[in-house]
Amino acid sequence: VERIERLITDYSQMLKDEASFSREKMKKIDLSNVVNSVVEDFNNDLFNQNKNIKININYSNPNLAVLGVESKLEQVLANLLDNAVSFSPSNSKINVICGIKKKNVQLIIEDEGPGFNENNMGKVFDRFYSNRPEKFGEHSGLGLNIVKNIVELHGGSIFASNHPGNKKGATIEVLLPISK
């Protein structure tokens, strides 16, 4: 019953968000300000909750202007960090890497969790998919789908992968068109 209630609530909110997005005006936004603000909030929350996880930011280019809706871009980063935190063990770190890739602003979130189930890599952005069978009912499976929808509404793209080699963890890469 709790899972059904969570699914209904999350799905309803997602539909409201999609409808409101079409009415909002996109404007030029410095994504580095969004990243700094969201990461600072998360680090404060992690500290206050005594979780031994640290989120670091690395800028290869500080000029990250995109055309978008600031609250939606904050939601993208918050959802991605929330996922990364939920999969990260104690005494780990999450890296947020920001830069330019071709004609896009690149935002990468890397964690030190178990990574994605290789057999289901293509499904991680599907609506209602969850990579947490042991926590069935605790998550709606809409977080990454919401992120994907927002990114695509901004003209961007999103990719999921595991760290190469034997290094543990997952990587999410978001590409958003540079605003001139």
C-alpha positions in Angstrom: 0.0 0.0 0.0 2.9 2.4 0.9 4.5 1.6 -2.5 1.3 2.3 -4.4 0.8 5.5 -2.5 4.4 6.6 -3.2 4.0 5.7 -6.9 0.8 7.7 -7.2 2.2 10.7 -5.4 5.5 10.7 -7.4 3.8 10.1 -10.8 1.2 12.8 -10.1 4.0 15.2 -9.2 6.0 14.3 -12.4 2.9 15.0 -14.6 2.4 18.4 -12.8 6.1 19.2 -13.3 5.9 18.4 -17.0 2.8 20.6 -17.5 4.4 23.5 -15.5 7.6 23.2 -17.5 5.9 24.1 -20.7 4.6 27.4 -19.1 8.0 28.4 -17.7 10.4 30.7 -19.6 13.9 29.5 -20.2 16.6 32.0 -19.5 20.4 32.0 -19.4 21.6 30.3 -16.2 25.1 29.9 -14.9 25.1 26.2 -14.0 28.0 26.5 -11.7 25.9 28.6 -9.3 23.2 25.9 -9.4 25.9 23.2 -8.7 27.5 25.1 -5.9 24.1 25.8 -4.2 22.8 22.2 -4.4 26.1 20.6 -3.4 26.4 23.0 -0.4 22.9 22.0 0.7 23.6 18.3 0.4 26.9 18.5 2.2 25.2 20.4 5.1 22.5 17.8 5.2 25.0 14.9 5.2 27.0 16.6 8.0 23.9 17.1 10.1 22.8 13.5 9.6 26.3 12.3 10.6 26.6 10.5 7.3 30.3 10.1 6.4 29.9 11.0 2.7 31.5 14.0 1.1 30.5 15.6 -2.2 33.3 17.3 -4.1 33.1 19.6 -7.1 35.7 19.8 -9.8 35.4 22.5 -12.5 37.5 22.0 -15.6 35.7 25.1 -17.0 33.9 27.6 -14.7 31.9 29.2 -17.6 28.8 26.9 -17.7 26.0 29.0 -19.2 22.9 27.1 -20.3 19.4 28.1 -21.4 17.0 26.6 -18.9 14.6 26.7 -16.0 16.8 27.0 -12.8 14.4 25.1 -10.5 14.3 22.2 -12.9 18.1 22.1 -13.2 18.3 22.1 -9.4 15.9 19.2 -9.4 18.1 17.3 -11.9 21.2 17.7 -9.7 19.3 17.0 -6.5 17.8 13.8 -7.8 21.2 12.6 -9.1 22.9 13.4 -5.8 20.1 11.8 -3.8 20.6 8.6 -5.8 24.3 8.7 -5.4 24.1 9.3 -1.7 21.6 6.4 -1.3 23.9 4.0 -3.0 27.2 5.3 -1.3 28.7 3.5 1.6 30.0 5.3 4.7 33.5 6.9 4.3 33.0 7.5 0.6 32.9 10.5 -1.7 30.8 11.6 -4.6 32.4 13.7 -7.3 30.5 16.3 -9.3 32.6 17.2 -12.4 31.7 20.2 -14.5 33.1 21.3 -17.8 32.6 21.6 -21.5 32.4 18.7 -24.0 32.1 19.7 -27.6 29.3 22.3 -27.7 27.7 21.2 -24.5 28.0 21.8 -20.8 29.0 18.5 -19.2 27.9 17.5 -15.7 29.2 14.2 -14.3 28.2 12.6 -11.0 30.4 9.7 -9.8 29.7 7.7 -6.7 31.5 4.8 -5.0 28.5 2.6 -4.6 27.9 -0.9 -6.2 27.2 0.6 -9.7 24.4 -0.4 -12.0 23.4 -4.0 -12.7 25.1 -4.5 -16.1 22.1 -6.6 -17.3 19.7 -3.6 -16.8 21.9 -0.7 -17.9 19.4 0.3 -20.6 16.5 0.3 -18.2 17.8 2.7 -15.5 16.0 5.7 -17.1 12.7 3.8 -17.6 9.7 4.9 -15.6 9.1 2.7 -12.5 12.5 0.9 -12.9 14.4 0.4 -9.6 17.9 -1.1 -9.2 17.1 -1.8 -5.6 15.3 -5.2 -5.4 16.2 -5.5 -1.7 14.4 -2.2 -0.9 11.2 -3.0 -2.9 8.5 -0.4 -2.2 10.9 2.2 -0.7 11.5 3.9 -4.1 9.1 4.7 -6.9 11.5 4.1 -9.7 10.7 7.6 -11.1 13.8 9.6 -10.1 16.1 8.9 -13.1 13.1 9.0 -15.5 12.2 12.5 -14.2 15.8 13.6 -14.6 15.9 12.3 -18.1 12.7 14.1 -19.0 13.9 17.4 -17.6 17.3 17.0 -19.4 15.6 16.3 -22.7 13.2 19.2 -22.3 16.4 21.4 -22.0 17.6 19.9 -25.3 20.2 17.7 -23.6 21.0 14.1 -23.1 21.9 11.8 -20.3 24.0 8.6 -20.0 24.6 6.0 -17.3 27.6 3.8 -16.9 29.7 1.9 -14.3 33.3 3.0 -13.6 35.7 1.3 -15.9 37.9 -1.5 -14.7 37.6 -2.9 -11.2 36.7 0.4 -9.6 33.3 0.4 -7.9 30.6 2.9 -8.5 28.3 4.5 -11.1 28.6 7.5 -13.3 25.8 9.7 -14.7 26.8 12.1 -17.5 24.5 15.0 -18.4 25.1 17.1 -21.5 23.2 20.4 -22.0 23.6 22.8 -24.9 25.8 25.8 -24.2 24.0 29.1 -24.1 25.6 32.0 -26.0 
